[in-house]
C-alpha cells in the first residue's frame, strides 16, 4: 500500500517511500483520514486492505496498484516533474498516519500473542522510522529492535545464515549479530587521482578524528569513506556525508548543492550513545538510524537543523565499540562546539547508490557540492 501511494505521488516504488514519509509531516491527514480507514481496516488478527482501493497484487508488471476509485477520491497520479500541492501533502500525511496506526496495532497483537517484552521488526516497512518511533512511544515493549537491513537485502543475509547453520557449521554470531559493517573495505590500497585532475590529497596523521571534527566545526561539509560498507539502506559512519548542524543554512545547502534532492527532506543526526538523552527522548539506543525520536528543549534551542516538521529526528546513537572512529569524531566535535551532534547522510547524490568504492566516492566529491572527502586517512579537496 505504501509503495502504491508512493508511485501515485510521483516517486519510485520500492525506493523513495522515505521521501513520502518526509512529505507527510507537511500535510494534514484529516482530509483523507476516512478514506484510509476504509481502505485499510484493522482486524482481530491483523489488518485487511480493501481491493476496491488497492487491487490485489499480481506477479506480472503493468497492472495498476491503485484503483479508479482511489484516484477519484484523492487526486490524479502526479508526474515527477509536476509541482507539489496541498493535496499531495495531505495524501502522504493520511497514508503515514494510517501506517502508524496499523503498525502499533500489530505490535499490540504481537505482545498479546507472545508475552515478550522485546520486539524485533522486519520487512521493508520497518524502515518507516516514524512508525517505529510510535511503537516505542506506546510503551508496549521494553525495547524495540530493527536490524540494519530489515527489507529484502536483510532477507538475503538471513537466508545465507540459515543455510550456514543448517549445514551444522558453527553459528557465526560474533561476525553478524548486532553488526552493520558487513560489506567490502578498501584499506591500505594505493590511490591514483589522475582521472580527477582537480582533486588534491594529503595523508593525515594519528589525530584524524580530531582533524575531521575541527574541519566540521568550521563549516566544512565532508564525505567520509572508511572501513567496511554498511549493510542496509543507511549510512552509519563508514560511507557518510557529515556536516555541522550549527552551521546556518546547512540543510538547504545539503539538499540543493550536495544531495540534489527535494528541499523538504530532513537530515538525520548522530550522537554518542551516552549523551543521547540530553537531546532526544527515545529512551533506548538506535544504532542503525531506524527510529524517529522526539527531541528535548535543548535540541530545539541549540540544533533546530536536525528537527523535522513533525518535531522528531531519525537519530543514530553511536557507541565506542560500534564505531570507534565516529565516536571519537563526535566526542571531539562536542569539545569544540559544546554540542556532540552531527548531521549524517549517505555518501551519494539522489538517484545514485551509496559510494561503495573509492572511485565512486571521488566522483561524488568531484561532481557535487562536497567540500572535501576523508578517504581511508587521506584528506582530499578540490
ZAZATI-797118 format. One record per atom (N, C-alpha, C, O): x negated, y, z negated. Coordinates in steps of 0.02 Angstrom, whole numbers, padded with zeros to 5 digits, always signed. Atoms other than C-alpha are relative to their C-alpha. Layout:
<rotors>
XYZ...
</rotors>
This chain:
<rotors>
-00041-00060+00000+00000+00000+00000-00043+00063+00000-00030+00110+00038+00043-00060+00003-00137+00123-00046-00036+00010+00066-00043+00067+00090+00033-00005-00065-00230+00084+00115+00048+00023+00055+00028+00062+00098-00049-00020-00050-00071+00105+00217+00012+00075-00003+00015+00108+00049-00012-00072+00007-00040+00279+00148-00063+00040+00017-00059+00094+00045+00063-00033-00019-00224+00324+00167-00003+00008+00075-00021+00062+00100-00001-00002-00073-00209+00282+00352+00052+00050+00025+00040+00087+00072-00054-00046-00019-00045+00378+00364-00022+00073-00008-00001+00117+00030+00023-00069+00014-00131+00532+00292-00061+00020+00041-00086+00075+00034+00052-00019-00047-00268+00526+00424-00070-00021-00019-00119+00003+00012+00066+00025+00018-00412+00436+00337-00006-00074+00013+00044-00108+00025+00013+00070-00017-00491+00266+00365+00021-00046-00057-00003-00041-00113-00022+00050+00048-00401+00125+00276-00059-00046-00016-00097-00065+00028+00054+00045+00021-00520+00016+00175-00066+00036-00010-00117+00004-00023+00062-00038+00007-00648+00156+00164+00009+00066-00036-00032+00085-00078-00007-00068+00025-00577+00326+00120+00059+00009-00048+00085+00064-00056-00052-00006+00051-00447+00287-00012-00021+00049-00056+00022+00082-00086+00024-00046+00051-00556+00385-00133+00013+00073+00017+00023+00114-00028-00017-00068-00021-00525+00542-00031+00072+00016-00017+00087+00071-00039-00071-00010+00016-00338+00519-00054+00008+00007-00075+00049+00047-00098-00003-00006+00073-00364+00493-00241-00021+00070-00022+00008+00098-00068+00022-00068+00016-00458+00659-00247+00053+00051+00020+00067+00098-00017-00052-00045-00024-00322+00745-00145+00060+00000-00046+00094+00050-00054-00060+00008+00043-00188+00679-00264+00001+00050-00057+00054+00071-00079+00003-00047+00057-00249+00795-00402+00025+00069+00019+00040+00110-00025-00021-00066-00023-00197+00944-00295+00074+00003+00017+00100+00056+00035-00070+00003-00020-00017+00887-00263+00047-00008-00058+00026-00015-00116-00054+00009+00049+00149+00871-00355+00034-00067+00013+00068-00074+00064-00029+00067-00013+00205+00689-00374+00076+00000-00001+00107-00048+00024-00073+00001+00007+00386+00739-00410+00036-00005+00066+00090-00034+00071-00034-00003-00066+00426+00765-00226+00016-00069+00027+00069-00079+00056-00010+00068-00027+00407+00580-00182+00001-00053-00055-00008-00112-00041+00002+00047+00056+00417+00501-00354+00054-00054+00007+00039-00113-00003-00054+00049-00005+00585+00417-00325-00011-00048+00059+00008-00106+00055+00014+00043-00057+00530+00351-00155-00047-00056-00021-00035-00114-00005+00049+00051+00019+00380+00261-00230+00028-00046-00054+00008-00105-00058-00032+00044+00049+00485+00196-00375+00043-00053+00035+00047-00110+00011-00038+00050-00039+00597+00112-00244-00047-00046+00040-00035-00106+00045+00045+00037-00044+00452+00058-00132-00042-00051-00038-00059-00104-00011+00041+00045+00041+00353-00022-00273+00034-00008-00067+00030+00036-00110-00037+00013+00062+00457-00099-00412-00040-00046-00045-00067-00097-00023+00032+00045+00047+00381-00172-00568+00049-00055-00019+00110-00043-00022-00040+00058+00018+00445-00344-00618-00028-00030-00064-00081-00010-00089+00023+00034+00061+00429-00458-00769-00066-00035+00011-00104-00045-00036+00061+00037-00015+00287-00548-00681-00052+00041+00037-00106+00016+00052+00048-00040-00037+00202-00404-00592+00033+00058+00036+00057+00105+00004-00032-00053-00039+00267-00296-00451+00021-00028+00068-00002-00082+00089-00024+00021-00065+00355-00308-00284+00002+00061+00046+00029+00113+00027+00000-00054-00049+00330-00200-00129+00058-00010+00047+00068-00065+00074-00059+00002-00043+00486-00160-00027-00023+00002+00073-00052+00052+00094+00021+00000-00070+00455-00212+00155+00037+00051+00042+00017+00065+00099-00033-00054-00036+00579-00078+00206-00043+00062+00006-00033+00103+00051+00047-00056-00003+00441+00047+00169-00069-00022+00026-00100+00013+00066+00065+00026-00020+00284-00058+00190+00009-00070+00028+00014-00118-00011-00014+00065-00030+00310-00200+00315-00049-00054-00022-00107-00040-00037+00042+00057+00019+00244-00372+00272-00063-00002+00043-00059+00004+00104+00063-00001-00036+00061-00382+00320-00008-00064+00042+00016-00117+00024+00018+00057-00042+00001-00495+00460-00075+00001+00010-00108+00051-00004+00071+00004-00014-00172-00553+00509-00018+00026+00070-00076+00026+00089+00011-00027-00067-00151-00479+00683+00000+00076-00003+00046+00106-00031+00004-00073+00001-00205-00299+00708+00052+00029+00048+00079-00006+00091-00046-00034-00045-00094-00172+00793+00070+00008-00028+00111+00043+00002-00065-00007+00031+00056-00186+00677+00000+00059-00048-00048+00071-00084-00005-00059+00044+00116-00032+00585+00000-00022-00073+00030-00073-00090+00003+00015+00071+00081-00031+00398+00050+00041-00039+00063+00027-00098-00055-00037+00030+00215+00097+00360+00059-00003+00048+00050-00007+00109-00060+00008-00040+00395+00087+00421+00026+00067+00025+00004+00120+00004-00033-00061-00023+00502+00211+00515+00037+00035-00057+00040+00096-00060-00035-00029+00058+00600+00235+00355-00049+00040-00043-00032+00094-00067+00051-00035+00039+00440+00283+00262-00016+00067+00033-00020+00118-00001+00016-00061-00036+00398+00411+00397+00057+00050-00005+00046+00109-00017-00058-00045+00002+00574+00481+00398+00009+00033-00068+00031+00090-00073-00010-00026+00068+00575+00504+00209-00061+00037-00027-00059+00065-00082+00060-00036+00023+00398+00577+00197-00021+00052+00051-00001+00110+00047+00026-00046-00050+00310+00655+00346-00029-00040+00058-00043-00099+00050+00033+00035-00055+00240+00611+00518-00072-00018-00018-00102+00013-00062+00070+00019+00011+00072+00524+00524-00046+00059+00016-00038+00092+00068+00046-00057-00010-00067+00653+00506-00061-00021+00041-00091-00073+00027+00061+00011-00037-00206+00662+00634-00059+00027-00041-00051+00078-00075+00056-00023+00041-00380+00680+00554-00019+00073+00011-00046+00105-00034+00017-00070-00014-00403+00849+00638+00053+00049-00023+00042+00110-00022-00056-00043+00020-00236+00915+00575-00012+00029-00069-00040-00004-00113+00009-00034+00064-00237+01040+00432+00042-00035-00054+00097-00059-00041-00037+00027+00056-00185+00977+00261+00052+00049-00024+00039+00109-00029-00053-00042+00026-00020+01043+00195+00025-00029-00067+00002-00081-00089-00026+00022+00065+00078+01027+00033+00032-00069+00004+00028-00107-00044-00033+00065-00004+00175+00877+00097-00051-00057-00004-00037-00109-00032+00053+00051+00003+00011+00780+00118-00026-00006-00072-00037-00061-00097+00025+00001+00069-00049+00830-00055+00051-00034-00046+00033-00074-00090-00053+00028+00043+00119+00784-00134+00007-00075+00012+00020-00113-00036-00004+00072-00015+00123+00615-00045-00057-00037-00034-00047-00091-00063+00057+00031+00034-00051+00575-00110+00011-00002-00075-00006-00052-00108-00011-00002+00072-00001+00629-00285+00049-00052-00023+00039-00085-00075-00050+00050+00019+00152+00517-00290-00027-00070+00008-00013-00114-00033+00033+00065-00010+00054+00370-00220-00046-00016-00059-00045-00071-00086+00047+00011+00055-00079+00392-00353+00037-00011-00066+00018-00055-00104-00038+00008+00063+00047+00412-00494+00030-00069-00005+00026-00101-00058-00031+00066+00002+00138+00252-00446-00053-00055-00008-00042-00105-00042+00054+00048+00007-00026+00158-00429-00022-00005-00072-00031-00060-00098+00020+00001+00070-00075+00209-00605+00053-00035-00043+00035-00074-00087-00053+00031+00039+00095+00155-00673-00001-00076+00008+00007-00113-00040+00001+00072-00012+00084-00016-00591-00062-00032-00030-00058-00087-00058+00062+00027+00029-00096-00042-00646+00006-00008-00076-00014-00059-00104-00009+00005+00073-00053-00004-00828+00051-00055-00017+00042-00090-00066-00049+00053+00009+00099-00119-00813-00033-00069+00004-00020-00113-00037+00036+00064-00007-00013-00261-00752-00047-00012-00058-00055-00068-00082+00045+00007+00057-00137-00226-00891+00038-00023-00063+00015-00065-00100-00041+00020+00058+00001-00240-01023+00020-00073+00006+00019-00110-00043-00019+00070-00010+00058-00404-00947-00060-00046-00013-00053-00099-00044+00060+00040+00012-00122-00471-00948-00013-00007-00075-00034-00060-00099+00010+00002+00072-00133-00426-01132+00048-00049-00034+00028-00087-00078-00050+00045+00029+00028-00518-01174-00015-00073+00018-00009-00117-00025+00012+00069-00023-00018-00672-01071-00061-00031-00034-00060-00090-00051+00063+00029+00021-00195-00692-01136-00016+00012-00073-00053-00027-00104+00019-00019+00067-00204-00607-01306-00070+00030-00004-00093+00046-00059+00068-00026+00000-00375-00544-01253-00001+00074-00019+00045+00111-00002+00010-00071+00016-00439-00378-01321-00048+00033+00049-00064+00092+00042+00046-00027-00051-00556-00355-01171+00027-00017+00069+00053-00072+00079-00027+00008-00067-00508-00334-00989-00053+00012+00053-00091+00060+00049+00042-00010-00059-00607-00356-00828+00047+00010+00060+00092-00030+00071-00043-00016-00057-00528-00277-00673-00039-00010+00064-00093+00017+00072+00031+00012-00065-00571-00339-00498+00046+00019+00057+00102+00041+00046-00038-00020-00059-00512-00309-00321-00018+00071+00021-00042+00111-00020+00018-00066-00025-00535-00156-00212+00033+00057-00038+00004+00110-00045-00036-00053+00036-00405-00058-00310-00034+00016-00067-00019+00067-00098+00037-00014+00062-00521-00071-00461-00047+00059+00008-00071+00087-00041+00040-00060-00010-00621+00069-00380+00042+00063-00008+00016+00119-00003-00043-00057+00015-00471+00182-00416-00013+00020-00072+00021-00002-00118+00026-00014+00067-00561+00259-00563+00051+00035-00045+00049+00028-00106-00050-00034+00041-00413+00365-00619+00047-00051-00032+00065-00044-00090-00042+00053+00028-00305+00210-00641-00036-00038-00056-00007-00054-00107+00038+00034+00052-00444+00125-00739-00002+00044-00062+00004+00019-00118-00001-00046+00057-00454+00280-00849+00066-00001-00037+00067+00004-00098-00066+00004+00032-00267+00269-00881+00008-00063-00042+00037-00061-00096-00003+00062+00039-00284+00088-00937-00039+00008-00065-00017-00014-00118+00041-00011+00060-00423+00138-01057+00037+00045-00049+00039+00031-00109-00036-00048+00042-00321+00286-01123+00060-00032-00035+00078-00012-00090-00060+00032+00029-00171+00172-01155-00014-00036-00065+00031-00048-00105+00018+00035+00061-00267+00082-01291+00021-00073-00003+00019-00104-00056-00021+00070-00002-00205-00089-01234-00058-00046-00018-00048-00098-00051+00059+00042+00010-00382-00158-01241-00054+00039-00038-00055+00100-00037+00057-00030+00034-00536-00126-01347-00053+00023+00050-00087+00073+00040+00050-00017-00050-00645-00123-01192+00026-00021+00069+00056-00074+00076-00018+00016-00069-00614-00118-01004-00064-00001+00041-00106+00044+00035+00061+00009-00040-00747-00179-00882+00018-00005+00074+00065-00041+00092-00006+00006-00073-00759-00154-00694-00069-00016+00027-00116+00022+00016+00066+00017-00028-00902-00242-00604-00022+00052+00052+00021+00087+00079+00024-00053-00046-01012-00133-00492+00027-00007+00071+00032+00042+00107-00028+00011-00067-00940-00212-00334+00064-00040-00007+00064-00101+00004-00061+00038+00016-00760-00257-00376+00039-00024+00060+00083-00067+00053-00038+00018-00059-00698-00274-00197-00029-00060+00037-00058-00105+00006+00021+00058-00040-00742-00391-00053-00074-00014-00006-00095-00072-00004+00072+00011+00006-00929-00363-00071-00016-00039-00063-00059-00083-00063+00011+00037+00062-00921-00422-00251+00025-00071+00004-00004-00116-00027-00024+00068-00010-00818-00572-00199-00053-00043+00033-00060-00102+00016+00054+00037-00033-00964-00623-00087-00054-00019-00051-00079-00075-00050+00049+00015+00052-01084-00609-00234+00026-00056-00046-00010-00103-00062-00030+00051+00043-00965-00711-00343+00002-00068+00033-00010-00119+00000-00002+00065-00036-00946-00845-00209-00069-00032+00001-00076-00092-00009+00068+00027+00000-01135-00863-00197-00018-00028-00069-00050-00080-00074+00014+00024+00068-01147-00879-00387+00038-00065-00014+00011-00110-00046-00040+00061+00012-01007-01009-00389-00033-00061+00032-00037-00114+00002+00035+00055-00034-01099-01117-00261-00063-00019-00038-00079-00078-00045+00062+00012+00037-01260-01097-00360+00014-00041-00063-00022-00089-00078-00017+00035+00063-01177-01154-00522+00027-00069+00015+00010-00117-00020-00027+00065-00017-01080-01295-00439-00054-00049+00021-00045-00110+00016+00055+00043-00020-01245-01361-00373-00044-00021-00058-00099-00047-00049+00035+00018+00062-01298-01387-00555-00068+00035-00007-00112+00010-00042+00060-00041+00011-01433-01254-00541+00009+00038-00065+00065+00049-00088-00007-00040+00061-01473-01154-00697+00041+00063+00014+00032+00096+00064-00044-00058-00010-01343-01018-00718-00043+00064+00000-00079+00077-00048+00045-00059-00007-01428-00855-00657+00028+00062-00035+00035+00115-00005-00032-00055+00036-01353-00745-00793-00047+00060-00004-00026+00117+00005+00046-00055+00015-01509-00643-00827-00008+00047+00059-00017+00108+00050+00012-00041-00058-01526-00580-00649+00060+00037+00027+00052+00086+00064-00059-00028-00031-01346-00537-00608+00049+00030-00050+00078+00083-00037-00049-00024+00048-01238-00517-00763-00016+00071-00023-00072+00086-00043+00007-00071+00020-01211-00331-00802-00059+00033+00034-00094+00074+00004+00054-00030-00039-01335-00286-00666+00029+00026+00065+00073-00005+00094-00026-00028-00062-01305-00175-00516-00054+00009+00053-00038+00020+00112+00054-00013-00048-01477-00157-00435-00022-00067+00030-00073-00096+00009+00010+00068-00026-01471-00317-00331-00026-00001+00072-00039-00055+00099+00020-00002-00070-01524-00258-00158-00076+00004+00009-00113-00002-00039+00072-00003-00015-01694-00242-00072-00032+00063-00026+00001+00114-00034+00039-00058+00021-01831-00125-00132-00058+00010+00048-00077-00036+00085+00053-00017-00048-01971-00039-00037-00059+00033-00037-00088+00082-00012+00055-00028+00039-02101-00004-00171-00067-00018+00030-00075-00071+00061+00069+00012-00020-02286+00011-00130-00007-00012+00075-00052-00049+00096+00006+00006-00072-02256+00024+00057-00027+00066+00029-00009+00119+00005+00025-00062-00031-02352+00148+00168+00056+00039+00033+00106+00010+00055-00052-00043-00027-02252+00295+00231-00030+00042+00056-00076+00081+00045+00022-00038-00058-02277+00368+00406+00052+00052+00018+00108+00035+00037-00048-00054-00014-02195+00538+00430-00004+00026+00072+00026+00077+00088+00008-00023-00070-02244+00552+00615+00067+00013+00035+00073+00063+00070-00065-00013-00034-02062+00535+00675+00036+00061-00028+00086+00084+00002-00033-00058+00030-02016+00681+00560-00053+00055-00010-00075+00067-00066+00056-00048+00004-02144+00818+00600+00014+00059-00046-00033+00092-00068-00015-00056+00044-02052+00946+00494-00003-00016-00073+00008+00027-00115+00001+00021+00070-02072+00846+00334-00072-00005-00026-00118-00021+00012+00066+00002+00032-02218+00854+00212+00006-00038-00066+00057-00034-00099-00003+00040+00061-02262+00741+00067-00060+00012-00045-00115+00029-00022+00055+00003+00047-02365+00740-00090+00016-00055-00051+00074-00066-00068-00009+00054+00049-02393+00597-00213+00000+00030-00070-00044+00070-00088-00006-00026+00069-02338+00633-00391-00037-00046-00048-00053-00103-00033+00035+00039+00051-02423+00575-00549+00048-00036-00046+00103-00055-00026-00038+00041+00046-02358+00488-00703+00061+00037-00028+00107+00006-00054-00055-00039+00028-02242+00631-00755+00054+00013+00052+00080+00069+00057-00048-00009-00055-02123+00603-00608+00068+00021-00025+00100+00064+00005-00066-00017+00026-01965+00610-00713+00002+00073-00023+00051+00108-00010+00003-00070+00022-02017+00775-00793-00001+00047+00060+00033+00098+00060+00004-00041-00060-02061+00846-00622+00068+00007+00034+00089+00062+00052-00066-00002-00033-01892+00798-00547+00049+00041-00042+00087+00080-00014-00046-00037+00043-01796+00866-00697-00013+00075+00005+00034+00115+00006+00018-00070-00007-01891+01031-00681+00026+00028+00066+00054+00083+00068-00025-00022-00066-01850+01044-00495+00076+00008+00001+00102+00057+00028-00073-00003+00003-01667+01008-00527+00023+00060-00042+00072+00092-00025-00018-00056+00043-01661+01137-00666-00006+00067+00036+00030+00114+00020+00009-00061-00038-01720+01268-00543+00044+00002+00063+00035+00046+00106-00050-00004-00054-01579+01228-00421-00013-00042+00061+00025-00038+00109+00014+00044-00057-01659+01102-00303+00053-00055+00005+00071-00085-00046-00042+00058-00013-01539+00976-00226-00045-00054+00030-00071-00046+00086+00050+00050-00018-01642+00817-00213+00030-00068+00011+00075-00089-00026-00015+00070-00009-01620+00645-00141-00047-00042-00043-00104-00022-00055+00041+00046+00040-01684+00500-00246+00004-00070+00029+00058-00099+00033+00005+00067-00029-01742+00337-00168-00052-00038-00041-00112-00025-00035+00046+00038+00043-01817+00214-00293+00027-00068-00014+00088-00077-00019-00019+00067+00021-01814+00030-00335+00048-00034+00048+00050-00020+00107-00044+00041-00040-01682-00092-00275+00067+00035+00013+00091+00074-00028-00064-00030-00019-01522-00041-00185+00055-00024-00046+00056-00083-00066-00057+00018+00042-01364-00038-00290+00048-00046+00038+00060-00037+00097-00056+00038-00026-01231-00170-00261+00063+00041-00011+00070+00074-00062-00063-00036+00008-01059-00095-00232-00002+00069+00032-00052+00089+00061-00008-00063-00037-00997+00073-00168-00030+00061-00034-00031+00115-00003+00023-00059+00037-01075+00187-00300-00077+00003-00001-00110-00048-00012+00071-00012+00011-01249+00261-00301-00010+00012-00075+00024+00054-00104+00006-00001+00073-01310+00237-00479-00071+00017-00022-00097-00009-00071+00066-00025+00019-01479+00323-00482-00058-00028+00040-00115-00009+00028+00054+00025-00042-01578+00223-00354+00005+00024+00072-00045+00029+00107-00010-00030-00066-01502+00293-00193+00049+00058-00008+00105+00056+00016-00044-00055+00021-01432+00457-00257-00021+00067+00028-00079+00077+00047+00014-00071-00007-01420+00641-00221+00015+00032-00068+00070+00023-00094-00006-00029+00066-01447+00738-00382+00000+00076+00005-00035+00106+00046-00003-00073+00002-01405+00918-00423+00019+00022-00070+00051-00014-00107-00019-00028+00065-01386+01030-00574+00072+00025+00003+00089+00063+00047-00069-00025+00002-01203+01059-00621+00003+00071-00026+00057+00102-00026+00003-00068+00026-01259+01225-00695-00012+00052+00055-00005+00112+00043+00016-00045-00055-01303+01299-00525+00064+00029+00030+00108-00010+00049-00061-00029-00028-01171+01423-00462+00012-00023+00072-00034-00024+00113-00019+00021-00068-01077+01360-00308-00027-00066+00022-00027-00081+00082+00033+00062-00020-01161+01190-00313+00048-00049+00033+00029-00082+00081-00049+00046-00030-01002+01091-00274+00015+00020+00072+00016-00022+00117-00014-00024-00068-00962+01199-00123-00059-00013+00046-00050-00033+00103+00060+00011-00041-01141+01187-00061-00009-00074+00017-00023-00091+00074+00007+00072-00012-01148+00998-00081+00050-00024+00052+00032-00061+00098-00051+00022-00048-00984+00971+00012-00012+00027+00070-00004-00009+00119+00003-00033-00065-01017+01095+00152-00065-00014+00037-00063-00025+00098+00064+00002-00036-01203+01078+00191-00041-00064-00011-00088-00076+00026+00038+00061+00014-01264+00913+00115+00040-00062+00020+00016-00103+00058-00040+00060-00013-01122+00786+00123+00045+00008+00061+00067-00042+00090-00043-00014-00057-01020+00870+00262+00069-00033-00008+00090-00072+00035-00064+00032+00014-00854+00820+00185+00051+00051-00025+00036+00110-00031-00056-00044+00018-00687+00891+00126-00017+00042-00061-00048+00017-00108+00018-00045+00055-00702+01042+00010+00032-00017-00067+00008+00006-00119-00033+00017+00063-00582+00968-00120-00031-00061-00035-00009-00079-00089+00029+00061+00029-00691+00815-00152-00043+00018-00061-00085+00063-00056+00039-00014+00060-00763+00814-00330-00066-00038+00000-00077-00082+00041+00063+00036+00009-00936+00758-00385-00004-00028-00070+00018+00002-00118+00001+00037+00063-00971+00634-00523-00061+00018-00041-00115+00030-00013+00056-00014+00044-01080+00668-00674-00032-00064-00026+00000-00116-00031+00033+00053+00037-01209+00555-00754-00029+00030-00064-00051+00088-00065+00018-00025+00065-01257+00570-00937-00032-00057-00040-00012-00115-00031+00026+00054+00043-01365+00473-01062+00056-00028-00044+00096+00009-00072-00056+00032+00036-01250+00347-01147+00006+00025-00071+00061+00032-00098-00002-00020+00071-01299+00406-01320+00027+00071-00010+00041+00091-00066-00026-00068+00006-01238+00584-01282+00066+00009+00037+00090+00065+00043-00061-00005-00039-01082+00544-01182+00058+00030-00039+00097+00068-00011-00057-00023+00040-00962+00582-01325+00001+00076-00008+00053+00105-00024+00001-00073+00004-01019+00764-01326+00040+00032+00057+00066+00087+00050-00027-00030-00060-00948+00790-01152+00062-00036+00026+00101-00006+00064-00054+00040-00028-00821+00651-01117+00038-00037-00055+00010-00053-00107-00044+00029+00051-00676+00573-01211+00014-00074+00011+00057-00102-00023-00017+00069-00020-00680+00398-01134-00004-00048-00059+00039-00091-00066+00005+00043+00058-00741+00314-01293-00032-00068+00012-00031-00110-00032+00036+00062-00015-00836+00173-01207-00050+00015+00055-00048+00068+00086+00049-00011-00053-00981+00152-01087+00032-00009+00069+00080-00046+00078-00022+00003-00069-00955+00175-00900-00062-00006+00044-00081+00043+00077+00066+00005-00033-01115+00106-00822+00002+00003+00076-00049+00016+00107-00002+00006-00073-01052+00090-00643+00043+00054+00034+00064+00046+00091-00037-00056-00028-00960+00256-00616+00068-00023+00027+00088-00005+00082-00064+00029-00023-00793+00165-00606+00059+00021-00043+00113-00008-00037-00053-00020+00047-00691+00256-00738+00004+00075-00004-00046+00109-00012-00010-00072+00010-00616+00430-00745+00013+00013-00073+00051-00022-00106-00005-00017+00071-00630+00511-00915+00024+00071-00009+00011+00115+00032-00013-00067+00020-00556+00660-00999-00064+00034-00022-00114+00001-00034+00060-00038+00017-00679+00798-01044+00012+00040-00064+00068+00053-00083-00004-00039+00061-00718+00895-01201-00001+00075+00016-00014+00096+00072+00002-00073-00010-00706+01083-01225-00071+00022+00018-00079+00070+00056+00069-00017-00016-00896+01088-01217-00013-00008+00075-00048+00033+00105+00008+00011-00072-00889+01016-01040+00035+00055+00040+00006+00082+00087-00036-00052-00036-00757+01140-00983-00037+00067-00003-00036+00106+00044+00036-00063+00010-00863+01281-01052-00068+00001+00034-00086+00050+00067+00069+00001-00024-01038+01226-01002-00009-00027+00070-00050-00001+00108+00010+00032-00066-01018+01116-00847+00067-00011+00036+00084-00068+00051-00065+00008-00035-00849+01151-00762-00007-00029+00070+00042-00053+00098+00010+00025-00068-00926+01098-00595+00015-00074+00007+00030-00098+00061-00010+00073-00005-00905+00914-00639+00071-00019-00024+00084-00079-00034-00069+00013+00021-00721+00930-00693+00045+00008+00061+00047+00061+00091-00045-00002-00057-00593+00887-00558+00064+00037-00018+00076+00054-00076-00062-00037+00010-00425+00972-00536+00048-00034-00049+00090-00001-00079-00042+00036+00048-00342+00836-00642-00031-00003-00070-00009-00042-00112+00033-00006+00065-00458+00880-00789-00036-00064-00021-00042-00079-00080+00039+00060+00015-00558+00719-00776-00066+00002+00038-00076+00043+00083+00063+00011-00035-00732+00665-00721-00011-00075+00006+00003-00113-00040+00018+00071-00009-00786+00498-00648-00073-00008-00020-00119+00000+00021+00068-00003+00026-00938+00478-00757-00037-00065+00006-00008-00119+00014+00045+00057+00007-01086+00362-00762-00040+00011-00064-00075+00061-00070+00043-00002+00059-01165+00327-00931-00063-00040+00014-00060-00095+00042+00065+00030-00017-01350+00284-00918-00037-00018-00064-00047+00025-00108+00041+00022+00056-01449+00182-01044-00072-00007+00022-00087-00014+00082+00071+00008-00015-01637+00167-01055-00013-00069+00030-00056-00076+00074+00011+00068-00026-01625-00020-01021+00028-00008+00070+00000-00046+00110-00030+00007-00066-01512+00000-00868-00043+00033+00053-00056+00001+00104+00040-00036-00050-01616+00131-00776-00047+00046-00038-00030+00104-00050+00046-00040+00040-01769+00193-00873-00018+00067+00031-00023+00117-00004+00020-00062-00032-01816+00323-00743+00056+00052-00004+00043+00110-00022-00054-00048+00001-01644+00404-00731+00014+00023-00071+00031+00082-00081-00009-00020+00070-01628+00403-00920-00051+00053-00019-00036+00101-00054+00053-00049+00014-01794+00495-00930+00013+00067+00034+00001+00119+00005-00017-00062-00036-01739+00622-00798+00055+00039-00037+00049+00099-00047-00056-00033+00035-01576+00658-00889-00023+00029-00067-00003+00084-00086+00024-00025+00064-01664+00674-01056-00043+00062+00009-00037+00110-00029+00042-00059-00013-01793+00794-00984+00041+00059+00023+00029+00116+00003-00044-00054-00023-01658+00894-00895+00037+00031-00059+00047+00092-00062-00033-00025+00060-01568+00908-01062-00046+00044-00041-00024+00093-00071+00047-00042+00036-01726+00976-01142-00009+00067+00034-00015+00119+00000+00010-00062-00038-01747+01105-01004+00060+00046-00006+00053+00107-00012-00060-00041-00009-01566+01164-00998+00047-00002-00060+00091+00041-00065-00048+00009+00054-01478+01105-01156+00059-00043+00017+00101-00057-00026-00056+00041-00024-01358+01000-01052-00028-00061+00036-00053-00054+00092+00029+00059-00032-01411+00819-01013+00047-00033+00050+00057-00093+00049-00050+00024-00049-01286+00803-00870-00023+00021+00069-00041+00079+00080+00016-00015-00070-01324+00792-00684+00057-00022+00046+00093-00069+00031-00044+00023-00054-01216+00782-00529-00036-00056+00037-00095-00050+00053+00027+00058-00036-01243+00614-00444+00048-00020+00055+00105-00038+00041-00040+00024-00056-01178+00571-00271-00045-00043+00044-00106-00040+00038+00039+00049-00038-01233+00440-00146-00045+00034+00052-00027+00086+00080+00049-00025-00048-01384+00469-00034+00022-00017+00071+00000-00066+00101-00025+00008-00068-01292+00486+00131+00041+00062+00016+00052+00105-00027-00049-00050-00018-01178+00603+00227+00064-00036+00018+00064-00096+00028-00065+00031-00013-00994+00573+00262-00002-00042+00063-00027-00022+00115-00004+00045-00057-00963+00426+00376-00061-00045+00010-00059-00090+00052+00060+00040-00005-01137+00352+00353-00008-00044-00063+00016-00024-00116+00010+00042+00060-01187+00208+00237-00052+00031-00046-00091+00074-00025+00053-00020+00046-01293+00237+00082-00067-00019+00030-00075-00073+00059+00066+00010-00030-01475+00252+00135-00035-00061-00031-00060-00057-00087+00029+00061+00026-01541+00076+00114-00074-00007+00013-00108-00046-00021+00071+00004-00017-01713+00103+00192-00032+00068-00003+00003+00119+00000+00033-00066+00000-01845+00240+00183+00014+00041+00062+00022+00102+00058-00012-00036-00063-01814+00284+00365+00069+00034-00002+00075+00091+00021-00067-00030+00006-01628+00314+00331-00002+00060-00047+00031+00110-00034+00004-00055+00047-01672+00423+00182-00035+00060+00030-00014+00117+00018+00036-00055-00032-01795+00527+00284+00044+00034+00052+00042+00095+00059-00048-00029-00047-01664+00551+00420+00051+00043-00036+00069+00097-00013-00049-00037+00039-01541+00608+00287-00029+00067-00022+00004+00118-00019+00033-00062+00020-01666+00736+00222-00007+00048+00059+00007+00107+00053+00015-00042-00058-01710+00799+00396+00063+00030+00030+00061+00084+00060-00060-00020-00037-01530+00815+00456+00058+00023-00045+00115+00026-00023-00051-00025+00045-01437+00880+00304-00028+00059-00039-00085+00080-00029+00021-00057+00041-01445+01022+00179-00039-00019-00062-00049+00023-00106+00043+00019+00056-01550+00922+00056-00063+00043+00000-00090+00060+00052+00062-00039+00006-01697+01022-00010-00062-00044-00001-00114-00025+00026+00059+00043+00009-01812+00876-00050+00023-00071-00012+00082-00085-00022-00013+00071+00011-01824+00688-00070-00057-00029-00041-00115-00022-00023+00048+00037+00039-01912+00590-00206+00005-00073+00021+00053-00107+00005-00001+00067-00029-01956+00427-00119-00058-00040-00028-00116-00031-00009+00050+00044+00031-02048+00299-00225-00063+00038-00019-00118+00020+00001+00056-00038+00026-02159+00428-00310-00029+00052+00047-00078+00085+00029+00022-00051-00046-02181+00539-00158+00052+00056+00004+00111+00043+00011-00045-00059-00004-02107+00715-00155-00003+00026+00071-00055+00050+00094-00002-00017-00071-02052+00753+00022+00044+00061+00010+00102+00061-00012-00037-00062-00012-01998+00927+00077-00002+00019+00073-00039-00011+00113-00003-00022-00070-01957+01018+00237-00050+00057+00011-00055+00083+00067
</rotors>
